[in-house]
């Protein structure tokens, strides 16, 4: 991942409402949530929610699909995992202990390949 893309992804979630939306969608799984459900759960007005969803979509952290008259949004796990791998690619200089096992395991596999 290039620095420019990492900055774009990080800046898209560097706002409280967008971070909450993204975390909610990560928790929702691959099926995602309808826009209305996101607004209800996070108590975000529709017009404001639309703006935040557009920003997250533009960055590539979420995707949308239309089902009947509803739009469902879901997290882009590939983009999220790519960003996490980028942030932790030199984690602990390859030593275990300073980061979570999951992060170090993923990082070590990438270093070895």
Backbone as CSV, one residue per row, in Angstrom:
resi,resn,N_x,N_y,N_z,CA_x,CA_y,CA_z,C_x,C_y,C_z
1,UNK,0.850,-1.175,0.000,0.000,0.000,0.000,0.891,1.232,0.000
2,UNK,0.513,2.193,-0.778,1.261,3.440,-0.838,0.820,4.379,0.285
3,UNK,1.730,5.255,0.686,1.426,6.223,1.748,0.179,7.040,1.435
4,UNK,0.043,7.469,0.179,-1.085,8.319,-0.209,-2.429,7.618,0.044
5,UNK,-2.507,6.337,-0.295,-3.737,5.580,-0.052,-3.984,5.409,1.438
6,UNK,-2.939,5.110,2.203,-3.086,4.964,3.653,-3.611,6.251,4.274
7,UNK,-3.083,7.378,3.844,-3.544,8.674,4.357,-5.013,8.888,4.009
8,UNK,-5.403,8.550,2.780,-6.799,8.705,2.364,-7.722,7.837,3.227
9,UNK,-7.338,6.598,3.478,-8.162,5.706,4.301,-8.241,6.209,5.732
10,UNK,-7.112,6.592,6.284,-7.103,7.077,7.665,-7.885,8.373,7.817
11,UNK,-7.752,9.287,6.843,-8.484,10.548,6.980,-9.975,10.346,6.821
12,UNK,-10.393,9.305,6.115,-11.836,9.069,5.972,-12.471,8.614,7.282
13,UNK,-11.687,8.018,8.163,-12.246,7.605,9.460,-11.767,8.493,10.603
14,UNK,-11.118,9.598,10.267,-10.625,10.525,11.284,-11.700,11.546,11.657
15,UNK,-12.888,11.053,11.811,-14.045,11.874,12.198,-14.943,10.940,13.000
16,UNK,-15.450,11.411,14.118,-16.145,10.537,15.065,-17.304,9.764,14.447
17,UNK,-18.181,10.428,13.720,-19.351,9.734,13.156,-18.927,8.690,12.127
18,UNK,-17.959,9.026,11.275,-17.519,8.061,10.261,-16.830,6.864,10.899
19,UNK,-16.075,7.097,11.940,-15.443,5.986,12.644,-16.510,5.081,13.261
20,UNK,-17.536,5.674,13.867,-18.627,4.881,14.441,-19.358,4.077,13.364
21,UNK,-19.612,4.698,12.224,-20.283,4.013,11.124,-19.439,2.841,10.651
22,UNK,-18.161,3.082,10.438,-17.286,2.020,9.952,-17.213,0.870,10.949
23,UNK,-17.047,1.177,12.218,-16.984,0.121,13.242,-18.278,-0.675,13.290
24,UNK,-19.407,0.007,13.161,-20.700,-0.681,13.152,-20.786,-1.634,11.965
25,UNK,-20.338,-1.181,10.805,-20.394,-2.029,9.618,-19.416,-3.197,9.707
26,UNK,-18.281,-2.996,10.330,-17.346,-4.105,10.546,-18.013,-5.163,11.416
27,UNK,-18.719,-4.729,12.438,-19.399,-5.651,13.344,-20.576,-6.349,12.667
28,UNK,-21.200,-5.683,11.700,-22.389,-6.235,11.046,-22.068,-7.410,10.134
29,UNK,-20.835,-7.523,9.690,-20.461,-8.631,8.824,-20.714,-8.323,7.361
30,UNK,-20.550,-9.341,6.544,-20.608,-9.184,5.088,-21.970,-8.718,4.583
31,UNK,-23.033,-9.050,5.273,-24.373,-8.631,4.841,-24.585,-7.133,4.984
32,UNK,-23.882,-6.529,5.930,-24.002,-5.092,6.123,-25.312,-4.682,6.751
33,UNK,-25.618,-3.415,6.636,-26.831,-2.838,7.212,-27.447,-1.853,6.238
34,UNK,-28.760,-1.738,6.300,-29.453,-0.723,5.507,-29.116,0.655,6.072
35,UNK,-29.092,1.639,5.202,-28.755,3.002,5.621,-29.646,3.457,6.779
36,UNK,-30.930,3.170,6.705,-31.848,3.574,7.770,-31.494,2.948,9.103
37,UNK,-31.077,1.686,9.090,-30.696,1.002,10.327,-29.432,1.625,10.921
38,UNK,-28.513,2.008,10.058,-27.287,2.662,10.541,-27.656,3.973,11.235
39,UNK,-28.499,4.767,10.585,-28.921,6.042,11.158,-29.629,5.876,12.482
40,UNK,-30.505,4.874,12.559,-31.241,4.627,13.808,-30.307,4.212,14.931
41,UNK,-29.418,3.264,14.650,-28.530,2.753,15.694,-27.583,3.831,16.218
42,UNK,-27.110,4.693,15.311,-26.134,5.700,15.722,-26.750,7.083,15.957
43,UNK,-28.065,7.175,15.744,-28.789,8.435,15.943,-28.175,9.565,15.102
44,UNK,-27.998,9.264,13.813,-27.455,10.238,12.872,-28.561,10.589,11.879
45,UNK,-28.879,11.874,11.696,-29.911,12.271,10.732,-29.551,11.811,9.315
46,UNK,-30.565,11.525,8.505,-30.375,10.969,7.162,-29.444,11.815,6.293
47,UNK,-29.614,13.124,6.301,-28.772,13.964,5.437,-27.311,13.918,5.863
48,UNK,-27.062,13.920,7.152,-25.694,13.834,7.666,-25.122,12.452,7.391
49,UNK,-25.927,11.418,7.600,-25.491,10.049,7.354,-25.087,9.867,5.897
50,UNK,-25.878,10.396,5.001,-25.595,10.295,3.574,-24.218,10.874,3.245
51,UNK,-23.891,12.009,3.822,-22.587,12.636,3.608,-21.462,11.723,4.088
52,UNK,-21.602,11.176,5.292,-20.562,10.325,5.858,-20.409,9.024,5.061
53,UNK,-21.523,8.438,4.642,-21.464,7.212,3.846,-20.762,7.465,2.512
54,UNK,-21.025,8.623,1.927,-20.372,8.990,0.663,-18.862,9.092,0.857
55,UNK,-18.432,9.700,1.945,-16.995,9.851,2.213,-16.323,8.495,2.413
56,UNK,-16.967,7.620,3.161,-16.406,6.287,3.395,-16.382,5.467,2.111
57,UNK,-17.414,5.616,1.293,-17.465,4.913,0.004,-16.374,5.419,-0.923
58,UNK,-16.201,6.725,-0.984,-15.184,7.329,-1.839,-13.785,6.821,-1.464
59,UNK,-13.539,6.666,-0.181,-12.242,6.178,0.284,-12.071,4.687,0.005
60,UNK,-13.167,3.983,-0.213,-13.085,2.557,-0.491,-13.184,1.681,0.738
61,UNK,-13.556,2.278,1.874,-13.672,1.480,3.095,-15.021,0.777,3.222
62,UNK,-16.017,1.249,2.493,-17.317,0.577,2.507,-17.824,0.457,1.070
63,UNK,-18.757,-0.449,0.892,-19.411,-0.593,-0.409,-20.918,-0.634,-0.179
64,UNK,-21.653,-0.412,-1.242,-23.116,-0.398,-1.121,-23.724,-1.295,-2.183
65,UNK,-24.921,-1.751,-1.882,-25.699,-2.506,-2.859,-27.168,-2.189,-2.621
66,UNK,-27.901,-2.131,-3.690,-29.323,-1.814,-3.586,-30.121,-3.110,-3.603
67,UNK,-31.040,-3.225,-2.665,-31.964,-4.345,-2.590,-33.352,-3.730,-2.499
68,UNK,-34.105,-3.886,-3.569,-35.414,-3.260,-3.665,-35.225,-1.746,-3.534
69,UNK,-35.869,-1.146,-2.560,-35.712,0.308,-2.404,-34.736,0.691,-1.295
70,UNK,-34.051,-0.306,-0.747,-33.102,-0.057,0.339,-31.664,-0.151,-0.164
71,UNK,-30.798,0.653,0.414,-29.378,0.574,0.114,-28.674,0.012,1.347
72,UNK,-27.958,-1.082,1.128,-27.209,-1.733,2.197,-25.734,-1.386,2.055
73,UNK,-25.119,-1.095,3.176,-23.700,-0.762,3.204,-22.966,-1.831,3.999
74,UNK,-21.785,-2.170,3.529,-20.961,-3.138,4.247,-19.503,-2.694,4.212
75,UNK,-18.762,-3.142,5.204,-17.344,-2.800,5.298,-16.571,-3.522,4.209
76,UNK,-15.557,-2.866,3.696,-14.640,-3.480,2.739,-13.494,-4.064,3.568
77,UNK,-13.605,-5.338,3.904,-12.628,-5.979,4.779,-11.245,-6.053,4.131
78,UNK,-11.205,-6.174,2.819,-9.917,-6.221,2.129,-9.166,-4.903,2.323
79,UNK,-9.866,-3.780,2.172,-9.228,-2.470,2.374,-8.820,-2.300,3.836
80,UNK,-9.682,-2.711,4.759,-9.379,-2.592,6.178,-8.150,-3.431,6.535
81,UNK,-8.124,-4.674,6.069,-6.995,-5.552,6.379,-5.716,-5.070,5.709
82,UNK,-5.843,-4.499,4.517,-4.677,-3.932,3.856,-4.091,-2.777,4.642
83,UNK,-4.967,-1.923,5.176,-4.503,-0.797,5.986,-3.856,-1.294,7.275
84,UNK,-4.473,-2.270,7.928,-3.882,-2.820,9.152,-2.521,-3.450,8.876
85,UNK,-2.412,-4.171,7.766,-1.130,-4.783,7.409,-0.083,-3.709,7.140
86,UNK,-0.491,-2.649,6.451,0.430,-1.544,6.162,0.919,-0.898,7.460
87,UNK,-0.002,-0.670,8.383,0.361,-0.008,9.639,1.251,-0.874,10.513
88,UNK,1.149,-2.178,10.364,1.887,-3.085,11.248,2.960,-3.884,10.527
89,UNK,3.306,-3.491,9.298,4.241,-4.317,8.535,5.619,-4.424,9.181
90,UNK,6.004,-3.496,9.979,7.286,-3.577,10.673,7.091,-3.662,12.185
91,UNK,5.961,-4.186,12.577,5.583,-4.276,13.988,6.650,-5.010,14.803
92,UNK,7.089,-4.390,15.835,7.992,-4.994,16.818,9.301,-5.478,16.209
93,UNK,9.651,-4.967,15.048,10.876,-5.401,14.365,10.909,-6.919,14.228
94,UNK,9.716,-7.508,14.052,9.625,-8.955,13.866,9.621,-9.751,15.151
95,UNK,9.607,-9.085,16.300,9.611,-9.782,17.581,8.199,-9.858,18.138
96,UNK,7.876,-10.945,18.753,6.575,-11.119,19.386,6.528,-10.310,20.686
97,UNK,5.340,-9.915,21.098,5.189,-9.334,22.423,4.683,-7.915,22.482
98,UNK,5.015,-7.072,21.516,4.593,-5.676,21.644,3.285,-5.398,20.918
99,UNK,2.785,-6.358,20.153,1.500,-6.175,19.485,0.676,-7.436,19.681
100,UNK,-0.594,-7.358,19.313,-1.462,-8.510,19.524,-0.966,-9.693,18.703
101,UNK,-1.300,-10.882,19.145,-0.893,-12.089,18.429,-1.392,-12.079,16.994
102,UNK,-2.629,-11.642,16.792,-3.199,-11.615,15.450,-2.396,-10.694,14.547
103,UNK,-2.072,-9.507,15.035,-1.311,-8.553,14.235,0.078,-9.095,13.930
104,UNK,0.757,-9.605,14.930,2.110,-10.123,14.715,2.095,-11.342,13.812
105,UNK,1.125,-12.234,13.997,1.040,-13.418,13.143,0.857,-13.022,11.689
106,UNK,-0.048,-12.082,11.447,-0.297,-11.620,10.079,0.939,-10.947,9.521
107,UNK,1.566,-10.102,10.319,2.755,-9.386,9.874,3.892,-10.356,9.589
108,UNK,4.103,-11.326,10.449,5.184,-12.274,10.262,4.966,-13.106,9.002
109,UNK,3.727,-13.495,8.717,3.433,-14.259,7.496,3.763,-13.435,6.268
110,UNK,3.448,-12.134,6.304,3.731,-11.273,5.171,5.239,-11.076,5.014
111,UNK,5.967,-10.981,6.101,7.424,-10.806,6.040,8.069,-12.056,5.462
112,UNK,7.564,-13.228,5.887,8.151,-14.484,5.433,7.868,-14.774,3.971
113,UNK,6.775,-14.220,3.430,6.459,-14.529,2.026,7.055,-13.559,1.051
